[in-house]
Amino acid sequence: DADVTQTPRNRITKTGKRIMLECSQTKGHDRMYWYRQDPGLGLRLIYYSFDVKDINKGEISDGYSVSRQAQAKFSLSLESAIPNQTALYFCATSTGANYGYTFGSGTRLTVV
Amino acid sequence: RKEVEQDPGPFNVPEGATVAFNCTYSNSASQSFFWYRQDCRKEPKLLMSVYSSGNEDGRFTAQLNRASQYISLLIRDSKLSDSATYLCVVNLRTGNTPLVFGKGTRLSVIA
């Protein structure tokens, strides 16, 4: 089993629908992150959490919300999806500021 | 200066060539540095950390130049399988802040 698991792997949804992307990890890391990736724009940070009671906005949090249900679970929600939220979404985990991240395999989201 | 800046490429090199990428960063107090590799539509994977004294892992060598605020990645004897995008990643700030990712440099190794 993967250390960082994202579900679903692919999703097509309609404009205005609510959708949740889920991330779970078995690495025991405290820190979890959500990124989106668009061609030519690189990885952009949406939200991050350093522990269960800590949630922080990233550079592009508008239109998104998150929930840290447990140390191992961090979910990203799009309350009302819009087409420009079509992107590849990655969850990542880490153990500290000087350590690299481990990424999940990504969720490819298409909003039509 | 952008926080973490990379030449997007693409770098097109023949098999067996040596290729080097640089990455500049904006904060002289940056603490830790990494190179990640990302294949098309896949997740980024840690290639190597970059240490102050430089470090090597097989055909890959990473170096840090604090005075000029850049890190580099050298790939010797390029293989077709090295074709990917290489992301420069920096812990730009002290304290608890997320790593900052460059937009990546694309490498194509050609037979």
Backbone of each chain as ProteinMPNN parsed JSONL, in Angstrom:
{"seq_chain_A": "DADVTQTPRNRITKTGKRIMLECSQTKGHDRMYWYRQDPGLGLRLIYYSFDVKDINKGEISDGYSVSRQAQAKFSLSLESAIPNQTALYFCATSTGANYGYTFGSGTRLTVV", "coords_chain_A": {"N_chain_A": [[0.843, -1.202, 0.0], [0.372, 2.298, -0.678], [2.244, 4.974, 0.857], [1.11, 7.491, 1.05], [-2.093, 8.116, 0.286], [-4.4, 9.024, -2.132], [-7.752, 9.765, -2.848], [-10.554, 10.425, -4.968], [-8.779, 8.937, -7.81], [-9.26, 9.982, -10.273], [-11.655, 12.378, -11.352], [-14.646, 13.594, -12.649], [-16.675, 16.345, -12.582], [-19.597, 18.431, -12.253], [-20.094, 21.942, -12.842], [-20.685, 23.901, -9.98], [-21.195, 21.823, -8.255], [-20.544, 20.2, -5.106], [-17.488, 18.893, -4.009], [-15.312, 16.459, -2.6], [-11.963, 15.806, -1.945], [-9.848, 13.254, -0.872], [-7.25, 12.437, 1.449], [-5.014, 10.208, 2.844], [-2.567, 8.965, 5.149], [0.141, 6.787, 6.004], [2.529, 7.27, 7.128], [2.931, 8.469, 9.542], [3.433, 11.145, 9.791], [3.241, 14.513, 10.957], [2.658, 16.774, 9.483], [0.714, 17.986, 6.827], [-0.282, 18.665, 3.443], [-1.963, 20.412, 0.798], [-1.799, 20.712, -2.669], [-2.202, 22.257, -5.864], [-1.686, 21.625, -9.33], [-1.041, 23.127, -12.337], [-0.531, 23.246, -15.852], [2.491, 24.828, -16.682], [2.358, 26.483, -14.475], [3.362, 25.362, -12.238], [3.586, 23.892, -8.912], [1.151, 24.858, -6.642], [0.375, 26.033, -3.449], [-2.404, 25.18, -1.534], [-3.724, 24.694, 1.012], [-2.405, 24.021, 4.302], [-1.419, 21.946, 7.056], [-0.136, 21.61, 10.277], [-0.602, 20.148, 12.486], [-3.309, 18.294, 14.017], [-4.952, 20.281, 15.052], [-4.29, 22.521, 13.705], [-4.637, 24.632, 10.995], [-3.845, 26.144, 7.959], [-3.946, 28.754, 5.554], [-2.882, 28.583, 2.171], [-1.272, 29.908, -0.764], [-3.366, 30.014, -2.606], [-6.091, 29.729, -1.556], [-8.755, 30.485, -1.864], [-12.059, 29.482, -2.563], [-11.721, 26.931, -1.763], [-11.811, 24.53, 0.938], [-10.674, 22.879, 3.935], [-10.313, 19.905, 5.94], [-9.001, 18.495, 8.799], [-9.166, 15.537, 9.864], [-7.954, 13.669, 11.417], [-4.676, 12.709, 12.552], [-3.745, 11.296, 10.422], [-5.358, 11.932, 8.252], [-6.489, 14.171, 5.775], [-8.58, 16.3, 4.245], [-9.729, 17.829, 1.261], [-11.995, 20.234, 0.162], [-14.147, 21.357, -2.422], [-16.416, 23.694, -2.44], [-18.28, 24.698, -4.262], [-17.838, 23.804, -7.236], [-15.894, 25.115, -9.953], [-15.074, 25.638, -13.435], [-12.367, 26.598, -13.684], [-11.079, 25.35, -11.661], [-10.282, 22.988, -12.532], [-7.721, 20.744, -12.541], [-4.629, 19.122, -11.543], [-4.417, 17.623, -8.483], [-2.48, 17.423, -5.59], [-1.69, 15.743, -2.591], [0.479, 16.031, 0.195], [2.941, 14.982, 2.612], [4.933, 15.637, 5.539], [7.661, 15.547, 7.91], [8.904, 17.604, 9.138], [10.385, 20.957, 9.029], [12.835, 20.875, 7.735], [12.849, 18.688, 6.176], [12.123, 16.691, 3.348], [9.149, 16.351, 1.284], [6.615, 13.815, 1.034], [4.683, 12.738, -1.57], [1.267, 12.081, -2.529], [-0.313, 10.112, -5.141], [-1.88, 11.761, -6.632], [-4.867, 13.525, -7.685], [-6.811, 13.755, -10.456], [-8.79, 16.251, -11.446], [-11.628, 17.264, -13.154], [-13.679, 19.872, -14.016], [-16.73, 20.449, -15.41]], "CA_chain_A": [[0.0, 0.0, 0.0], [1.121, 3.539, -0.755], [2.368, 5.7, 2.115], [0.165, 8.601, 0.995], [-3.133, 7.662, -0.626], [-5.396, 10.021, -2.492], [-8.95, 9.278, -3.538], [-10.399, 9.481, -6.06], [-7.655, 9.202, -8.689], [-9.809, 10.828, -11.335], [-13.049, 12.745, -11.09], [-15.263, 14.615, -13.486], [-17.834, 16.861, -11.875], [-20.24, 19.554, -12.923], [-20.017, 23.253, -12.214], [-21.619, 24.122, -8.895], [-21.262, 20.683, -7.345], [-19.569, 20.103, -4.026], [-16.676, 17.695, -4.151], [-14.276, 16.303, -1.595], [-10.806, 14.969, -2.253], [-9.373, 12.744, 0.403], [-5.854, 12.052, 1.559], [-4.659, 9.523, 4.088], [-1.151, 8.602, 5.151], [0.586, 5.808, 6.989], [3.911, 7.615, 7.472], [3.022, 9.016, 10.888], [3.856, 12.541, 9.726], [2.291, 15.489, 11.505], [2.384, 17.863, 8.555], [0.072, 17.6, 5.582], [-0.392, 19.786, 2.512], [-2.675, 20.245, -0.467], [-1.314, 21.518, -3.778], [-2.716, 22.019, -7.196], [-0.689, 21.825, -10.376], [-1.546, 23.466, -13.654], [0.585, 23.341, -16.81], [3.182, 26.107, -16.735], [2.253, 27.248, -13.228], [4.011, 24.657, -11.147], [2.784, 23.488, -7.759], [0.706, 25.986, -5.83], [-0.095, 25.554, -2.155], [-3.79, 25.568, -1.254], [-3.83, 24.701, 2.473], [-1.518, 23.108, 4.985], [-1.755, 21.679, 8.461], [1.029, 21.079, 10.971], [-1.124, 19.087, 13.332], [-4.76, 18.157, 13.886], [-5.651, 21.524, 15.43], [-3.652, 23.621, 12.993], [-4.976, 24.737, 9.578], [-3.317, 27.403, 7.443], [-4.176, 29.004, 4.142], [-1.738, 28.748, 1.292], [-1.345, 31.051, -1.666], [-4.57, 30.019, -3.451], [-7.114, 29.029, -0.78], [-10.126, 30.896, -2.204], [-12.834, 28.466, -3.267], [-11.397, 25.633, -1.177], [-11.76, 24.397, 2.385], [-10.037, 21.623, 4.314], [-10.634, 19.329, 7.23], [-7.996, 17.536, 9.284], [-10.015, 14.696, 10.714], [-7.07, 12.9, 12.285], [-3.309, 12.938, 12.12], [-3.497, 10.615, 9.159], [-6.349, 12.25, 7.214], [-6.594, 15.6, 5.458], [-9.478, 16.339, 3.105], [-9.883, 19.106, 0.566], [-13.333, 20.354, -0.418], [-14.527, 22.444, -3.295], [-17.825, 23.855, -2.054], [-19.055, 24.895, -5.486], [-16.761, 23.687, -8.219], [-15.948, 25.924, -11.165], [-14.156, 25.059, -14.425], [-10.943, 26.903, -13.539], [-10.51, 24.478, -10.645], [-9.78, 21.807, -13.23], [-6.28, 20.686, -12.294], [-4.105, 17.934, -10.858], [-4.3, 17.947, -7.068], [-1.592, 16.541, -4.836], [-1.528, 15.808, -1.153], [1.842, 15.698, 0.594], [3.179, 14.941, 4.051], [6.327, 15.785, 5.945], [7.895, 15.403, 9.34], [9.49, 18.811, 9.689], [10.73, 22.019, 8.092], [14.056, 20.579, 7.007], [12.706, 17.39, 5.536], [11.342, 16.729, 2.119], [7.77, 15.907, 1.322], [6.175, 12.638, 0.311], [3.449, 13.08, -2.257], [0.369, 11.07, -3.041], [-0.285, 9.944, -6.594], [-2.614, 12.839, -7.275], [-6.247, 13.405, -8.152], [-7.058, 14.568, -11.651], [-10.156, 16.757, -11.34], [-12.149, 18.034, -14.279], [-14.974, 20.504, -13.74], [-17.32, 20.769, -16.718]], "C_chain_A": [[0.876, 1.25, 0.0], [1.167, 4.204, 0.608], [1.366, 6.843, 2.201], [-0.849, 8.256, -0.101], [-4.151, 8.755, -0.867], [-6.56, 9.339, -3.202], [-9.882, 10.446, -3.824], [-9.149, 9.799, -6.884], [-8.056, 10.141, -9.814], [-11.257, 11.135, -11.004], [-13.473, 13.803, -12.087], [-16.521, 15.061, -12.759], [-18.391, 18.076, -12.606], [-20.061, 20.847, -12.132], [-21.098, 23.383, -11.145], [-21.725, 22.979, -7.906], [-20.224, 20.802, -6.246], [-18.795, 18.808, -4.202], [-15.6, 17.666, -3.075], [-13.194, 15.375, -2.12], [-10.193, 14.534, -0.938], [-7.919, 12.302, 0.328], [-5.638, 11.361, 2.892], [-3.222, 9.049, 3.991], [-0.831, 7.632, 6.281], [2.004, 6.101, 7.457], [4.057, 8.14, 8.908], [3.491, 10.454, 10.921], [2.78, 13.459, 10.293], [1.809, 16.477, 10.448], [1.788, 17.336, 7.267], [-0.25, 18.835, 4.771], [-1.299, 19.398, 1.342], [-2.128, 21.243, -1.485], [-2.18, 21.275, -4.995], [-1.618, 22.316, -8.208], [-1.403, 22.047, -11.696], [-0.356, 23.591, -14.588], [1.184, 24.747, -16.805], [3.163, 26.905, -15.437], [2.916, 26.556, -12.048], [3.036, 24.267, -10.054], [2.412, 24.727, -6.958], [0.005, 25.461, -4.578], [-1.497, 26.088, -1.879], [-3.992, 25.735, 0.261], [-2.755, 23.778, 3.025], [-1.858, 23.028, 6.454], [-0.547, 21.047, 9.13], [0.653, 20.111, 12.08], [-2.637, 19.16, 13.281], [-5.483, 19.475, 14.167], [-5.135, 22.739, 14.666], [-3.998, 23.576, 11.51], [-4.514, 26.111, 9.107], [-3.63, 27.529, 5.96], [-2.851, 29.084, 3.393], [-1.967, 29.927, 0.362], [-2.63, 31.119, -2.478], [-5.726, 29.309, -2.759], [-8.551, 29.391, -1.164], [-10.832, 29.805, -3.011], [-12.627, 27.063, -2.733], [-11.566, 25.683, 0.341], [-11.148, 23.033, 2.697], [-10.547, 21.182, 5.676], [-9.533, 18.35, 7.59], [-8.691, 16.672, 10.328], [-9.202, 13.919, 11.744], [-5.653, 13.173, 11.801], [-3.092, 12.393, 10.72], [-4.402, 11.059, 8.019], [-6.507, 13.751, 7.042], [-7.395, 15.695, 4.172], [-9.578, 17.749, 2.549], [-11.26, 19.137, -0.07], [-13.416, 21.556, -1.339], [-16.03, 22.609, -3.083], [-18.735, 23.991, -3.254], [-18.059, 24.948, -6.637], [-16.996, 24.58, -9.437], [-14.887, 25.402, -12.137], [-12.687, 25.409, -14.21], [-10.309, 26.206, -12.332], [-10.121, 23.114, -11.236], [-8.257, 21.801, -13.13], [-5.921, 19.309, -11.751], [-3.831, 18.334, -9.415], [-3.43, 16.911, -6.37], [-1.696, 16.818, -3.347], [-0.084, 15.431, -0.837], [1.935, 15.685, 2.107], [4.647, 15.195, 4.32], [6.428, 15.688, 7.451], [8.513, 16.645, 9.956], [9.969, 19.751, 8.613], [11.947, 21.676, 7.242], [14.031, 19.215, 6.329], [11.842, 17.519, 4.296], [9.939, 16.207, 2.313], [7.629, 14.572, 0.599], [4.813, 12.947, -0.279], [2.592, 11.845, -2.503], [0.408, 11.061, -4.564], [-1.11, 10.967, -7.351], [-4.053, 12.481, -7.612], [-6.41, 14.334, -9.349], [-8.51, 14.963, -11.642], [-10.503, 17.578, -12.569], [-13.518, 18.568, -13.906], [-15.557, 20.966, -15.073], [-18.568, 21.658, -16.567]], "O_chain_A": [[1.959, 1.273, 0.584], [0.26, 4.034, 1.423], [0.836, 7.138, 3.272], [-0.49, 8.123, -1.271], [-4.695, 9.337, 0.072], [-6.371, 8.457, -4.04], [-9.992, 11.363, -3.009], [-8.524, 10.837, -6.668], [-7.273, 10.988, -10.245], [-11.988, 10.305, -10.463], [-12.759, 14.774, -12.336], [-17.341, 14.231, -12.365], [-17.731, 18.664, -13.463], [-19.898, 20.832, -10.912], [-22.258, 23.03, -11.361], [-22.29, 23.148, -6.825], [-19.171, 21.415, -6.422], [-19.368, 17.761, -4.505], [-15.052, 18.699, -2.69], [-13.472, 14.306, -2.664], [-10.037, 15.329, -0.011], [-7.432, 11.858, -0.711], [-6.034, 11.872, 3.94], [-2.717, 8.767, 2.904], [-1.441, 7.656, 7.35], [2.619, 5.264, 8.116], [5.169, 8.242, 9.425], [3.907, 10.942, 11.972], [1.583, 13.221, 10.135], [0.679, 16.96, 10.515], [2.282, 16.369, 6.686], [-0.466, 19.915, 5.32], [-1.389, 18.233, 0.955], [-2.009, 22.438, -1.215], [-2.808, 20.225, -5.135], [-0.741, 23.147, -7.973], [-2.253, 21.258, -12.109], [0.722, 24.002, -14.159], [0.46, 25.736, -16.912], [3.877, 27.899, -15.312], [3.011, 27.134, -10.966], [1.82, 24.305, -10.241], [3.271, 25.548, -6.638], [-0.841, 24.569, -4.645], [-1.747, 27.289, -1.977], [-4.388, 26.806, 0.722], [-2.258, 22.886, 2.337], [-2.495, 23.917, 7.019], [0.008, 20.07, 8.628], [1.49, 19.345, 12.556], [-3.193, 20.001, 12.575], [-6.526, 19.744, 13.571], [-5.52, 23.869, 14.966], [-3.69, 22.595, 10.833], [-4.76, 27.119, 9.77], [-3.587, 26.552, 5.212], [-1.848, 29.579, 3.907], [-2.753, 30.827, 0.658], [-2.961, 32.185, -2.996], [-6.29, 28.371, -3.323], [-9.477, 28.659, -0.813], [-10.299, 29.28, -3.988], [-13.269, 26.116, -3.186], [-11.475, 26.749, 0.95], [-11.107, 22.147, 1.843], [-11.121, 21.956, 6.442], [-9.172, 17.483, 6.794], [-8.787, 17.029, 11.502], [-9.706, 13.559, 12.808], [-5.457, 13.798, 10.759], [-2.341, 12.966, 9.93], [-4.221, 10.589, 6.896], [-6.639, 14.5, 8.01], [-6.949, 15.227, 3.125], [-9.518, 18.731, 3.288], [-11.657, 18.195, -0.755], [-12.843, 22.614, -1.079], [-16.819, 21.761, -3.499], [-19.843, 23.455, -3.261], [-17.514, 26.003, -6.962], [-18.127, 24.772, -9.885], [-13.908, 24.789, -11.711], [-11.824, 24.59, -14.526], [-9.143, 26.442, -12.017], [-9.689, 22.213, -10.518], [-7.591, 22.734, -13.577], [-6.782, 18.457, -11.532], [-3.089, 19.283, -9.162], [-3.61, 15.704, -6.529], [-1.778, 17.966, -2.908], [0.508, 14.603, -1.529], [1.118, 16.292, 2.799], [5.498, 14.998, 3.452], [5.43, 15.738, 8.17], [8.635, 16.73, 11.178], [9.968, 19.41, 7.43], [12.059, 22.162, 6.117], [15.071, 18.668, 5.959], [10.946, 18.36, 4.223], [9.589, 15.689, 3.374], [8.395, 14.241, -0.306], [3.899, 13.367, 0.43], [3.095, 10.733, -2.662], [1.071, 11.888, -5.191], [-1.047, 11.034, -8.579], [-4.407, 11.317, -7.797], [-6.174, 15.539, -9.259], [-9.385, 14.112, -11.811], [-9.758, 18.473, -12.968], [-14.41, 17.808, -13.526], [-14.952, 21.775, -15.778], [-19.19, 22.024, -17.564]]}, "seq_chain_B": "RKEVEQDPGPFNVPEGATVAFNCTYSNSASQSFFWYRQDCRKEPKLLMSVYSSGNEDGRFTAQLNRASQYISLLIRDSKLSDSATYLCVVNLRTGNTPLVFGKGTRLSVIA", "coords_chain_B": {"N_chain_B": [[13.673, 39.598, -7.26], [12.463, 36.369, -8.032], [11.062, 33.99, -5.729], [11.922, 31.231, -5.837], [13.653, 30.25, -8.539], [13.814, 28.799, -11.729], [15.239, 27.771, -14.847], [12.994, 27.035, -17.327], [13.495, 25.334, -19.466], [12.872, 23.469, -22.528], [15.626, 21.242, -21.876], [17.339, 19.591, -24.214], [19.1, 16.766, -24.651], [21.67, 14.502, -25.814], [21.822, 10.939, -25.277], [24.096, 9.9, -22.799], [25.283, 12.316, -22.434], [26.426, 15.073, -20.348], [24.616, 17.076, -18.171], [23.551, 20.127, -16.689], [21.649, 21.827, -14.225], [20.625, 24.928, -12.879], [19.385, 26.678, -9.998], [17.991, 29.479, -8.567], [17.548, 31.205, -5.458], [15.68, 33.33, -3.227], [16.115, 34.132, -0.554], [18.708, 34.683, 1.603], [18.932, 33.433, 4.014], [17.919, 30.928, 3.811], [17.187, 27.532, 4.644], [17.128, 24.713, 3.977], [17.428, 22.47, 1.199], [16.355, 20.948, -1.826], [16.219, 18.573, -4.521], [13.696, 17.528, -6.665], [12.157, 15.048, -8.704], [9.9, 14.902, -11.376], [7.786, 12.996, -13.235], [5.773, 13.022, -16.225], [2.505, 13.917, -15.436], [2.629, 12.584, -13.054], [3.313, 12.133, -9.511], [5.551, 14.37, -7.765], [8.804, 13.252, -6.875], [11.218, 12.771, -4.343], [14.474, 13.421, -5.244], [17.084, 14.088, -4.355], [18.496, 15.456, -1.366], [20.158, 18.588, -0.773], [23.274, 19.307, 0.347], [25.426, 21.422, 2.321], [28.108, 21.004, 1.753], [28.017, 19.888, -0.669], [26.874, 17.033, -2.517], [26.7, 13.652, -3.67], [25.043, 11.218, -5.644], [25.326, 8.446, -7.133], [25.046, 8.978, -10.513], [24.306, 11.553, -10.162], [24.884, 14.821, -8.99], [24.698, 17.215, -6.49], [24.904, 20.647, -5.648], [25.501, 23.449, -3.493], [25.55, 26.903, -3.476], [25.974, 29.271, -1.383], [26.801, 31.936, -1.305], [26.16, 33.035, -3.779], [23.585, 32.33, -3.859], [22.382, 29.977, -5.058], [21.433, 26.684, -6.119], [22.576, 23.656, -7.617], [22.191, 21.008, -10.008], [23.745, 18.268, -11.299], [23.855, 15.999, -13.908], [25.357, 13.153, -14.926], [26.37, 11.142, -17.756], [23.831, 10.798, -19.128], [20.685, 9.126, -19.226], [18.001, 7.691, -21.157], [15.879, 7.343, -19.46], [16.146, 9.383, -17.669], [14.711, 11.488, -18.535], [12.504, 13.938, -17.657], [10.818, 16.276, -15.462], [12.586, 18.49, -13.428], [12.454, 19.598, -10.212], [13.25, 22.31, -8.217], [13.541, 22.827, -4.778], [13.011, 24.672, -1.859], [13.524, 25.494, 1.545], [12.596, 28.362, 2.414], [12.284, 30.121, 4.508], [12.835, 30.806, 7.974], [11.618, 28.982, 10.833], [8.288, 27.58, 11.095], [7.345, 27.045, 8.143], [5.993, 26.253, 4.916], [7.762, 24.373, 2.378], [9.132, 25.874, -0.584], [8.418, 25.553, -3.95], [10.109, 25.438, -7.041], [9.215, 26.066, -10.502], [10.144, 24.162, -12.162], [12.441, 22.395, -14.326], [12.551, 21.178, -17.53], [13.746, 18.167, -18.822], [14.831, 16.442, -21.649], [16.086, 13.496, -22.754], [17.716, 12.27, -25.504], [17.809, 9.594, -27.832]], "CA_chain_B": [[13.996, 38.207, -7.577], [11.447, 35.41, -7.65], [11.483, 33.232, -4.548], [12.711, 30.102, -6.324], [13.58, 30.417, -9.985], [14.493, 27.806, -12.558], [15.078, 27.834, -16.289], [12.007, 25.979, -17.624], [13.957, 24.445, -20.523], [13.456, 22.158, -22.266], [16.985, 20.876, -22.197], [17.34, 18.385, -25.047], [20.492, 16.31, -24.678], [21.801, 13.112, -26.277], [22.227, 9.942, -24.271], [25.506, 9.924, -22.448], [25.759, 13.686, -22.184], [26.352, 15.642, -19.011], [23.754, 18.257, -18.185], [23.469, 20.77, -15.378], [20.598, 22.817, -14.019], [20.769, 25.793, -11.712], [18.153, 27.193, -9.404], [18.308, 30.567, -7.646], [16.555, 31.418, -4.408], [15.679, 34.752, -2.88], [16.433, 34.442, 0.839], [20.031, 34.18, 1.971], [18.836, 32.648, 5.256], [17.239, 29.657, 3.527], [17.762, 26.493, 5.486], [17.303, 23.39, 3.398], [17.317, 22.484, -0.254], [16.094, 19.612, -2.358], [15.823, 18.371, -5.903], [12.667, 16.534, -6.904], [11.939, 14.655, -10.088], [8.49, 14.659, -11.644], [7.426, 12.487, -14.554], [4.543, 13.633, -16.729], [1.245, 13.544, -14.793], [2.878, 11.792, -11.85], [3.675, 12.934, -8.36], [6.982, 14.643, -7.571], [9.503, 12.332, -5.97], [12.487, 13.315, -3.871], [15.665, 12.895, -5.893], [18.131, 14.193, -3.364], [18.69, 16.679, -0.603], [21.383, 19.292, -1.139], [24.004, 19.647, 1.562], [26.33, 22.569, 2.178], [29.396, 20.598, 1.191], [27.769, 19.186, -1.924], [26.692, 15.6, -2.326], [26.623, 12.88, -4.899], [24.31, 9.948, -5.562], [25.499, 7.828, -8.436], [25.34, 9.91, -11.605], [23.743, 12.854, -9.795], [25.632, 15.616, -8.021], [24.019, 18.454, -6.108], [25.788, 21.599, -4.984], [24.901, 24.649, -2.938], [26.414, 28.084, -3.44], [25.241, 30.243, -0.542], [27.207, 33.318, -1.609], [25.405, 33.477, -4.947], [22.2, 31.895, -3.627], [21.82, 29.033, -6.011], [21.794, 25.277, -6.045], [22.728, 23.07, -8.941], [22.071, 19.558, -10.162], [24.53, 17.792, -12.439], [23.563, 14.611, -14.268], [26.377, 12.609, -15.833], [26.006, 9.94, -18.519], [22.367, 10.836, -19.165], [19.934, 7.995, -19.748], [16.656, 8.032, -21.64], [14.981, 7.329, -18.3], [16.292, 10.631, -16.907], [13.773, 12.472, -19.082], [11.531, 14.287, -16.61], [10.947, 17.646, -14.99], [13.327, 18.53, -12.165], [11.956, 20.696, -9.387], [14.102, 22.838, -7.146], [12.68, 23.045, -3.617], [13.796, 25.382, -0.85], [12.909, 25.991, 2.773], [13.054, 29.745, 2.255], [12.141, 30.941, 5.703], [13.029, 30.118, 9.251], [10.353, 28.689, 11.495], [7.407, 26.585, 10.486], [6.718, 27.458, 6.894], [6.121, 25.196, 3.9], [8.786, 24.482, 1.345], [8.736, 26.593, -1.797], [8.783, 24.776, -5.125], [10.276, 26.066, -8.332], [8.297, 25.567, -11.514], [10.726, 22.989, -12.783], [13.211, 22.404, -15.568], [12.248, 19.954, -18.271], [14.872, 17.518, -19.485], [14.571, 15.338, -22.589], [17.292, 12.796, -23.203], [17.359, 11.757, -26.83], [18.65, 8.475, -28.285]], "C_chain_B": [[12.831, 37.324, -7.154], [11.98, 34.54, -6.524], [12.378, 32.052, -4.921], [12.559, 30.094, -7.838], [14.423, 29.377, -10.714], [14.273, 28.133, -14.023], [14.116, 26.725, -16.674], [12.468, 24.974, -18.667], [13.016, 24.514, -21.706], [14.937, 22.084, -22.622], [16.892, 19.559, -22.973], [18.776, 17.926, -25.208], [20.546, 14.876, -25.193], [22.145, 12.196, -25.106], [23.726, 10.035, -24.033], [26.063, 11.3, -22.135], [25.712, 14.012, -20.691], [25.53, 16.923, -19.098], [23.66, 18.81, -16.772], [22.34, 21.784, -15.358], [20.969, 23.651, -12.802], [19.407, 26.25, -11.233], [18.566, 28.294, -8.435], [17.184, 30.735, -6.634], [16.766, 32.797, -3.8], [16.206, 35.071, -1.484], [17.764, 33.82, 1.244], [20.005, 33.331, 3.233], [18.152, 31.297, 5.042], [17.984, 28.499, 4.153], [18.022, 25.171, 4.798], [16.85, 23.398, 1.949], [17.174, 21.052, -0.769], [15.953, 19.687, -3.868], [14.793, 17.254, -5.954], [12.609, 16.237, -8.392], [10.449, 14.406, -10.254], [8.333, 14.175, -13.086], [6.044, 13.018, -14.92], [3.308, 13.049, -16.04], [1.422, 12.626, -13.598], [3.24, 12.716, -10.7], [5.171, 13.23, -8.331], [7.573, 13.639, -6.59], [10.857, 12.92, -5.608], [13.644, 12.622, -4.576], [16.834, 12.919, -4.912], [18.035, 15.496, -2.6], [20.004, 17.308, -1.055], [22.059, 19.756, 0.136], [25.044, 20.718, 1.28], [27.629, 22.206, 1.476], [29.239, 19.943, -0.176], [27.622, 17.699, -1.674], [26.396, 14.923, -3.653], [25.807, 11.618, -4.642], [24.375, 9.311, -6.947], [25.868, 8.855, -9.497], [24.907, 11.344, -11.297], [24.598, 13.542, -8.733], [24.885, 16.909, -7.759], [24.996, 19.347, -5.388], [24.989, 22.809, -4.539], [25.934, 25.76, -2.951], [25.666, 29.168, -2.68], [25.576, 31.674, -0.905], [26.392, 33.867, -2.775], [23.947, 33.02, -4.913], [21.656, 31.056, -4.777], [22.228, 27.625, -5.638], [21.857, 24.739, -7.463], [22.543, 21.564, -8.872], [22.812, 19.174, -11.434], [24.174, 16.33, -12.677], [24.614, 14.166, -15.279], [25.831, 11.393, -16.566], [24.483, 9.789, -18.606], [21.775, 9.59, -19.809], [18.573, 8.484, -20.259], [15.684, 8.163, -20.465], [15.133, 8.561, -17.41], [15.349, 11.71, -17.416], [12.643, 12.693, -18.095], [11.625, 15.792, -16.381], [11.59, 17.615, -13.617], [12.938, 19.803, -11.406], [12.969, 21.05, -8.31], [13.189, 23.224, -5.983], [13.509, 23.611, -2.476], [12.943, 25.673, 0.379], [13.391, 27.433, 2.919], [13.116, 30.513, 3.576], [12.411, 30.125, 6.945], [11.663, 29.875, 9.879], [9.517, 27.721, 10.686], [6.715, 27.139, 9.258], [6.922, 26.365, 5.865], [7.304, 25.452, 2.979], [8.228, 25.238, 0.146], [9.283, 25.834, -3.002], [9.026, 25.687, -6.315], [9.331, 25.435, -9.346], [8.877, 24.409, -12.318], [11.485, 23.278, -14.059], [12.958, 21.088, -16.277], [13.488, 19.448, -19.002], [14.356, 16.429, -20.408], [15.901, 14.765, -23.012], [16.918, 12.026, -24.462], [18.335, 10.668, -27.242], [19.487, 8.875, -29.48]], "O_chain_B": [[12.273, 37.492, -6.07], [13.19, 34.369, -6.376], [13.471, 31.9, -4.375], [11.451, 29.946, -8.353], [15.574, 29.117, -10.364], [13.247, 28.702, -14.396], [14.39, 25.562, -16.377], [11.91, 23.88, -18.759], [12.387, 25.555, -21.891], [15.422, 22.76, -23.529], [16.427, 18.547, -22.449], [19.584, 18.615, -25.831], [19.589, 14.118, -25.033], [22.685, 12.631, -24.089], [24.511, 10.225, -24.962], [27.178, 11.431, -21.632], [25.06, 13.332, -19.898], [25.731, 17.746, -19.991], [23.685, 18.066, -15.791], [22.102, 22.499, -16.331], [21.544, 23.155, -11.834], [18.418, 26.213, -11.966], [19.408, 28.064, -7.567], [16.022, 30.444, -6.918], [17.86, 33.359, -3.845], [16.698, 36.176, -1.254], [17.929, 32.6, 1.23], [20.949, 32.587, 3.498], [17.844, 30.601, 6.009], [19.213, 28.467, 4.198], [19.066, 24.562, 5.028], [16.019, 24.204, 1.531], [17.763, 20.105, -0.248], [15.612, 20.732, -4.422], [14.98, 16.184, -5.374], [12.967, 17.07, -9.226], [9.81, 13.788, -9.403], [8.706, 14.87, -14.031], [5.257, 13.407, -14.057], [3.093, 11.837, -16.058], [0.475, 11.963, -13.174], [3.445, 13.916, -10.884], [5.971, 12.431, -8.818], [6.935, 13.237, -5.617], [11.55, 13.491, -6.45], [13.782, 11.401, -4.517], [17.485, 11.902, -4.674], [17.555, 16.506, -3.115], [20.853, 16.641, -1.645], [21.479, 20.513, 0.914], [25.483, 20.895, 0.143], [28.179, 22.995, 0.707], [30.219, 19.494, -0.77], [28.188, 17.168, -0.719], [25.916, 15.535, -4.608], [25.873, 11.029, -3.564], [23.563, 9.615, -7.821], [26.894, 9.526, -9.385], [25.129, 12.245, -12.106], [24.98, 12.943, -7.728], [24.489, 17.612, -8.689], [25.822, 18.875, -4.608], [23.955, 23.15, -5.114], [27.061, 25.577, -2.491], [24.841, 29.888, -3.241], [24.711, 32.546, -0.82], [25.982, 35.028, -2.76], [23.177, 33.297, -5.833], [20.63, 31.372, -5.379], [23.22, 27.4, -4.945], [21.265, 25.299, -8.385], [22.715, 20.939, -7.826], [22.531, 19.698, -12.512], [24.192, 15.521, -11.75], [24.735, 14.745, -16.359], [24.944, 10.701, -16.068], [23.927, 8.767, -18.201], [22.292, 9.073, -20.799], [18.073, 9.533, -19.854], [14.779, 8.997, -20.485], [14.336, 8.763, -16.495], [15.209, 12.752, -16.775], [11.918, 11.764, -17.739], [12.411, 16.485, -17.026], [11.205, 16.83, -12.751], [13.082, 20.919, -11.904], [13.471, 20.185, -7.592], [12.169, 23.881, -6.191], [14.581, 23.095, -2.163], [11.778, 26.052, 0.26], [14.457, 27.69, 3.478], [13.909, 31.441, 3.729], [12.237, 28.906, 6.96], [10.672, 30.497, 9.493], [9.987, 27.124, 9.717], [5.599, 27.651, 9.35], [7.907, 25.629, 5.923], [7.775, 26.579, 2.825], [7.023, 25.243, -0.105], [10.47, 25.515, -3.059], [8.245, 26.603, -6.571], [8.722, 24.399, -9.08], [8.16, 23.753, -13.074], [11.223, 24.249, -14.768], [13.129, 20.015, -15.698], [14.176, 20.194, -19.698], [13.544, 15.595, -20.007], [16.745, 15.469, -23.567], [15.961, 11.253, -24.492], [19.542, 10.794, -27.033], [20.254, 8.062, -29.997]]}, "name": "protein", "num_of_chains": 2, "seq": "DADVTQTPRNRITKTGKRIMLECSQTKGHDRMYWYRQDPGLGLRLIYYSFDVKDINKGEISDGYSVSRQAQAKFSLSLESAIPNQTALYFCATSTGANYGYTFGSGTRLTVVRKEVEQDPGPFNVPEGATVAFNCTYSNSASQSFFWYRQDCRKEPKLLMSVYSSGNEDGRFTAQLNRASQYISLLIRDSKLSDSATYLCVVNLRTGNTPLVFGKGTRLSVIA"}
